[in-house]
Amino acid sequence: MSTTTRSGAGRPGGPVQRQLRPTAKVLPEHARAHNRALVLGHLFHEGPSSRADIARSTGLTRVTVSDLVAALLAEDLVAELGVRSEARVGKPATLVGLRADDHHVVTLDLTDDDTVHGAVMTLVGEVVRRERVPTGGATGETALALVEDVAGRLVDAAARPVVGVGISSPGVIDDAGRVVEAPNRGWYDVPLASRLSAALGVPVHVANDANTRALGEYTYGGADPSTMIVTVGQGVGAGLLVDGALVRGRGHAAGEIGHVTVVDDDTPGEAPQPCACGRAGCLETVLSAPALRRRTAGLAPEDADAALASVGRTLGRCLAPVVSALNLAEVLLSGPDELLDGPLREAATTMLRDRTMPVIGHDLRLRMATLDEDAALAGAAVLVLSGQLGIT
């Protein structure tokens, strides 16, 4: 394949050569994998369909769809469900559907400091079995061994073939499922995905907990394709989707808004508090669940509401540049309803709309997440669906 370069490229002192077109070849197996993912994605999102329905929806030819469906039938990933009753002339169409209950996904949520949450789930996110195992404050290698043990028990307990394991973990996680750093777990440069895959004998996919929650809310919770989910617990984080694609960032740390400074020495009526990151005045020091509970402890209801509204205004100021830059449709809050869903959310919504252009802010939605405690587990399942089946 030819390459277009800027004028003067290659001469001493001239501009650096810049490739304007990809040079990698698109192989037939790549196209087939892409088309296979289109068919599975259609059946996942639209439900049972005829081969003609799939062809119309995906833009693939009927011959290609028939060939792919035959292969998926052989893999037991889809099944023929009988003919569709319809008042049309000609041969009735045979429906095919995803065998969602005949394959399982194992998921783990590691965001709780005290408990490892695990589940066996169907391909459509229904929980078949749950596990809750106390961590006992384990960190480092002891915590890794515990995660491996819980995942292994769930894989063994699955009554159907396991497509893969998805893990929602705190910290900065790269594309290979390596934990770059998760200070609360004592993990630094830990190849979590490859280590567990070797131990369990199945593919393992790992992502940051806020990112998995965003994927879960989008896939199973009806979130808009351009959404930010702000997670509030022991810390504060965020997951970002733009046009349905997860935003990871240059250092895999997109969404780390918890460590944006929102209180400094010049903030009226408030002194910056020390943060776990080593700085002071971070959003986490005012918005985390422990910080909110300390702020409202012992206050009369109206004073507690005022304190929560003040934090909501701070959150709105912090989110406004992100919402504007990405033109997001909605922001979801995930955390304790009694702290977030009320004066805090209302004040944040008002501040967001006041600080963004009307074309961006007038119909912006700031609401509570819908999946609650299962959001991270559901998002971990999406990691496997995407990584193993190409379903997005």
C-alpha distance (Angstrom), angle and dihedral (degrees) to the residues before:
residue distance angle dihedral
M1 . . .
S2 3.79 . .
T3 3.78 121.6 .
T4 3.80 126.4 -141.9
T5 3.80 115.6 -144.3
R6 3.76 136.4 -175.6
S7 3.79 117.5 -95.5
G8 3.79 112.6 -86.9
A9 3.79 94.8 22.6
G10 3.79 113.4 152.1
R11 3.84 95.7 24.1
P12 3.81 116.3 118.1
G13 3.76 106.4 -92.3
G14 3.81 91.4 6.6
P15 3.80 126.5 125.3
V16 3.79 118.2 -66.2
Q17 3.80 114.3 -96.5
R18 3.79 111.0 -100.6
Q19 3.77 123.9 -165.8
L20 3.78 112.5 -141.7
R21 3.78 97.1 -174.7
P22 3.80 131.4 43.8
T23 3.78 114.9 -100.0
A24 3.81 98.7 -161.7
K25 3.78 115.2 104.5
V26 3.79 120.1 -118.7
L27 3.78 103.0 -130.0
P28 3.82 124.8 -153.6
E29 3.81 91.3 -112.2
H30 3.82 89.6 56.7
A31 3.79 91.4 54.5
R32 3.79 91.4 46.6
A33 3.82 92.0 50.2
H34 3.81 89.3 49.6
N35 3.80 92.6 49.9
R36 3.80 91.4 45.8
A37 3.80 89.2 53.9
L38 3.82 90.2 50.4
V39 3.81 91.2 55.3
L40 3.81 93.9 46.1
G41 3.81 91.2 45.1
H42 3.81 91.2 52.6
L43 3.81 92.4 50.8
F44 3.82 91.6 45.3
H45 3.80 94.6 52.0
E46 3.82 102.3 29.7
G47 3.79 102.6 32.5
P48 3.83 127.8 -140.3
S49 3.79 111.9 4.4
S50 3.75 140.8 166.0
R51 3.78 121.0 -108.2
A52 3.80 88.3 -108.4
D53 3.84 90.5 53.0
I54 3.80 90.1 52.5
A55 3.79 92.2 48.4
R56 3.81 92.2 51.5
S57 3.81 93.0 46.6
T58 3.80 97.6 45.6
G59 3.80 99.9 34.8
L60 3.81 90.6 -124.9
T61 3.78 121.5 134.7
R62 3.79 118.6 -101.1
V63 3.79 89.9 -117.1
T64 3.81 90.9 54.9
V65 3.80 92.1 46.6
S66 3.81 92.6 48.9
D67 3.81 90.2 50.5
L68 3.82 92.5 48.9
V69 3.80 93.6 45.6
A70 3.81 89.9 51.4
A71 3.81 89.7 53.9
L72 3.81 92.2 47.0
L73 3.81 90.5 49.5
A74 3.80 88.6 53.7
E75 3.82 89.5 51.1
D76 3.83 90.3 50.2
L77 3.80 90.1 -124.7
V78 3.81 92.9 120.1
A79 3.80 134.2 26.3
E80 3.78 136.2 -157.2
L81 3.80 108.7 -112.3
G82 3.79 102.3 -168.7
V83 3.78 132.2 -95.8
R84 3.78 125.3 -42.1
S85 3.79 113.9 -117.8
E86 3.77 107.3 -129.2
A87 3.77 136.4 146.9
R88 3.79 96.4 -117.2
V89 3.77 132.9 126.3
G90 3.78 113.8 -109.6
K91 3.76 137.7 28.2
P92 3.84 114.1 -18.5
A93 3.81 114.3 -112.4
T94 3.80 119.0 -109.7
L95 3.81 113.7 -131.0
V96 3.78 123.2 -137.7
G97 3.79 124.8 -165.1
L98 3.78 141.3 -177.3
R99 3.81 113.9 -92.3
A100 3.79 90.4 -132.3
D101 3.81 96.2 160.5
D102 3.80 94.2 47.6
H103 3.81 94.9 64.9
H104 3.77 129.1 51.6
V105 3.78 137.0 -152.9
V106 3.80 122.6 -155.1
T107 3.81 114.4 -143.5
L108 3.80 134.2 -173.7
D109 3.80 130.6 -167.0
L110 3.81 112.4 -158.9
T111 3.79 98.8 174.7
D112 3.81 96.6 100.0
D113 3.80 110.0 88.1
D114 3.81 91.4 -150.0
T115 3.81 104.5 38.3
V116 3.80 140.3 36.1
H117 3.81 107.6 -139.5
G118 3.79 117.0 -155.8
A119 3.78 138.3 171.2
V120 3.77 145.1 179.3
M121 3.80 107.3 -134.2
T122 3.78 138.7 -178.4
L123 3.79 120.5 -119.5
V124 3.82 89.9 -95.4
G125 3.80 94.1 54.0
E126 3.79 101.6 -98.7
V127 3.81 112.4 147.4
V128 3.82 113.1 -124.8
R129 3.80 98.5 172.5
R130 3.81 135.8 6.4
E131 3.79 134.2 -154.4
R132 3.79 127.7 -168.8
V133 3.79 114.2 -176.6
P134 3.83 123.2 179.0
T135 3.80 113.2 -124.1
G136 3.79 95.8 -150.6
G137 3.80 86.9 -143.8
A138 3.81 91.4 -64.3
T139 3.80 118.2 171.8
G140 3.79 136.8 170.4
E141 3.79 118.1 10.6
T142 3.81 92.6 -8.3
A143 3.81 90.6 58.2
L144 3.81 90.9 47.7
A145 3.79 90.9 52.5
L146 3.81 90.2 50.2
V147 3.82 92.0 51.2
E148 3.80 90.7 48.9
D149 3.80 91.0 49.8
V150 3.83 94.4 49.6
A151 3.80 92.4 46.3
G152 3.81 91.3 48.3
R153 3.80 92.7 51.4
L154 3.80 91.4 50.5
V155 3.81 92.9 48.2
D156 3.80 89.5 50.8
A157 3.82 91.4 46.8
A158 3.81 94.9 52.2
A159 3.80 110.9 111.6
R160 3.81 93.1 -156.9
P161 3.82 133.6 48.1
V162 3.81 110.3 -70.6
V163 3.80 112.8 -127.2
G164 3.79 92.0 -166.3
V165 3.79 147.7 -55.4
G166 3.80 123.3 -91.6
I167 3.80 122.1 -163.0
S168 3.79 129.1 -165.1
S169 3.79 107.9 -157.9
P170 3.79 136.3 174.0
G171 3.77 117.1 -117.4
V172 3.78 138.1 44.0
I173 3.82 110.2 -41.5
D174 3.79 125.1 -173.4
D175 3.81 127.4 -143.5
A176 3.81 92.0 -92.5
G177 3.80 92.4 58.0
R178 3.80 93.4 -104.2
V179 3.80 115.5 147.9
V180 3.78 102.1 -130.4
E181 3.77 90.4 -174.0
A182 3.79 136.4 -18.2
P183 3.83 103.8 168.0
N184 3.80 95.7 -174.7
R185 3.81 89.4 58.2
G186 3.78 95.3 40.3
W187 3.81 90.1 -120.6
Y188 3.79 121.2 144.9
D189 3.80 123.4 167.0
V190 3.81 92.7 -10.4
P191 3.85 115.9 164.4
L192 3.80 91.1 -144.7
A193 3.82 98.4 163.7
S194 3.80 96.6 47.8
R195 3.79 93.3 42.3
L196 3.80 94.2 52.4
S197 3.80 93.6 40.9
A198 3.81 89.8 56.3
A199 3.81 91.6 47.2
L200 3.82 97.4 44.5
G201 3.79 101.2 35.4
V202 3.82 93.5 -130.7
P203 3.82 133.0 93.2
V204 3.81 114.1 -85.5
H205 3.81 126.2 -159.5
V206 3.82 123.9 -169.4
A207 3.80 131.1 -171.0
N208 3.79 139.9 162.2
D209 3.80 113.6 -77.4
A210 3.81 95.6 -120.4
N211 3.80 90.1 50.6
T212 3.79 92.4 50.5
R213 3.80 90.7 49.1
A214 3.81 89.2 53.0
L215 3.82 90.2 51.0
G216 3.80 91.4 47.5
E217 3.80 94.0 49.8
Y218 3.81 91.5 47.2
T219 3.81 96.5 46.3
Y220 3.81 101.0 36.3
G221 3.81 106.2 11.3
G222 3.80 103.4 53.5
A223 3.81 97.5 -114.0
D224 3.80 118.9 163.7
P225 3.84 117.1 -98.5
S226 3.83 88.5 -114.6
T227 3.78 103.3 53.7
M228 3.77 141.9 138.0
I229 3.79 119.4 -153.1
V230 3.79 116.3 -161.0
T231 3.79 112.7 -156.8
V232 3.78 117.5 -153.6
G233 3.79 120.3 -169.5
Q234 3.79 131.5 103.0
G235 3.80 84.0 -20.9
V236 3.80 137.8 9.3
G237 3.79 126.5 -109.5
A238 3.77 140.2 150.7
G239 3.78 140.2 -142.8
L240 3.80 121.1 -151.3
L241 3.78 131.3 -153.7
V242 3.80 121.3 -177.3
D243 3.81 116.2 -173.6
G244 3.80 88.7 -17.1
A245 3.81 94.7 -54.4
L246 3.79 122.3 116.4
V247 3.81 113.7 -119.0
R248 3.80 110.4 -139.4
G249 3.79 103.8 165.9
R250 3.79 134.0 -142.6
G251 3.80 94.7 -66.1
H252 3.84 95.5 29.7
A253 3.81 87.7 -106.2
A254 3.81 102.4 109.0
G255 3.80 111.3 143.5
E256 3.81 97.7 33.5
I257 3.79 91.7 137.2
G258 3.80 92.2 140.3
H259 3.78 88.9 82.3
V260 3.78 98.4 49.3
T261 3.81 108.9 116.8
V262 3.81 110.2 -114.9
V263 3.82 100.8 158.3
D264 3.79 123.8 51.2
D265 3.80 137.7 159.3
D266 3.81 90.5 -79.0
T267 3.84 95.8 53.4
P268 3.83 107.4 116.3
G269 3.79 114.9 -116.7
E270 3.80 96.1 -2.7
A271 3.79 135.4 85.4
P272 3.82 120.6 -150.6
Q273 3.80 111.7 -104.3
P274 3.81 123.2 -145.3
C275 3.79 115.4 -97.2
A276 3.80 131.1 -149.6
C277 3.81 88.7 -115.3
G278 3.81 89.9 67.2
R279 3.79 97.1 -105.2
A280 3.80 130.0 90.3
G281 3.79 136.9 -119.6
C282 3.82 97.1 28.3
L283 3.81 120.0 158.8
E284 3.80 87.4 -109.6
T285 3.81 90.5 64.1
V286 3.82 91.0 62.8
L287 3.86 105.1 25.8
S288 3.82 105.0 40.5
A289 3.80 114.7 105.6
P290 3.83 93.9 -110.1
A291 3.82 90.4 49.0
L292 3.80 92.2 50.3
R293 3.80 91.9 48.4
R294 3.81 91.6 50.0
R295 3.80 90.3 48.5
T296 3.81 93.9 52.7
A297 3.81 100.0 35.3
G298 3.80 113.1 127.6
L299 3.80 94.9 0.3
A300 3.77 125.5 132.7
P301 3.83 112.6 -107.1
E302 3.81 94.5 -102.4
D303 3.81 91.9 47.8
A304 3.81 91.5 47.5
D305 3.82 89.3 51.3
A306 3.80 90.0 51.3
A307 3.81 91.3 50.1
L308 3.81 91.5 50.2
A309 3.81 91.2 47.2
S310 3.81 89.4 53.4
V311 3.80 90.2 55.5
G312 3.81 89.1 46.3
R313 3.81 90.5 57.1
T314 3.80 89.5 50.2
L315 3.80 90.0 51.1
G316 3.81 91.2 48.6
R317 3.81 91.6 52.7
C318 3.79 90.1 49.3
L319 3.81 94.4 48.9
A320 3.81 98.9 43.3
P321 3.84 97.0 81.9
V322 3.82 91.8 47.6
V323 3.80 93.7 47.2
S324 3.81 90.9 47.7
A325 3.80 96.0 45.3
L326 3.81 92.9 50.6
N327 3.83 98.5 30.3
L328 3.79 91.3 -131.7
A329 3.79 121.0 -166.4
E330 3.79 97.6 -148.2
V331 3.78 146.1 1.4
L332 3.80 120.3 -144.3
L333 3.80 125.1 -157.0
S334 3.79 117.6 -148.7
G335 3.78 117.3 -169.8
P336 3.82 142.8 64.5
D337 3.82 108.5 -6.2
E338 3.80 93.1 -153.1
L339 3.80 90.1 61.3
L340 3.79 102.8 33.8
D341 3.81 107.9 31.4
G342 3.79 104.6 71.3
P343 3.80 132.5 29.5
L344 3.81 92.8 1.9
R345 3.80 95.5 53.6
E346 3.80 93.2 41.0
A347 3.82 93.3 50.5
A348 3.81 91.3 46.3
T349 3.81 90.7 51.4
T350 3.80 92.3 50.8
M351 3.79 92.5 47.3
L352 3.80 92.1 47.8
R353 3.80 92.2 52.5
D354 3.81 92.3 44.9
R355 3.80 91.7 52.7
T356 3.81 100.6 44.6
M357 3.80 133.4 66.0
P358 3.83 113.7 -89.8
V359 3.81 90.9 -116.2
I360 3.81 87.8 60.7
G361 3.78 104.0 31.8
H362 3.79 106.5 34.9
D363 3.82 95.8 81.3
L364 3.80 98.2 22.0
R365 3.79 111.6 134.4
L366 3.80 122.5 -145.3
R367 3.79 107.8 -175.7
M368 3.78 143.0 147.1
A369 3.79 118.9 -86.0
T370 3.80 114.6 -103.2
L371 3.82 104.2 -145.2
D372 3.81 97.7 59.4
E373 3.80 113.9 -178.0
D374 3.81 93.9 0.1
A375 3.81 95.0 56.9
A376 3.80 94.7 93.4
L377 3.81 92.4 45.2
A378 3.81 91.3 48.6
G379 3.80 90.5 48.3
A380 3.80 90.7 49.6
A381 3.81 87.5 55.1
V382 3.82 88.9 53.1
L383 3.81 88.9 55.6
V384 3.81 88.5 60.5
L385 3.81 94.6 42.8
S386 3.78 89.8 52.4
G387 3.78 97.5 40.4
Q388 3.80 98.0 43.9
L389 3.79 105.6 26.2
G390 3.79 103.1 22.8
I391 3.81 91.6 -122.1
T392 3.79 111.6 151.0
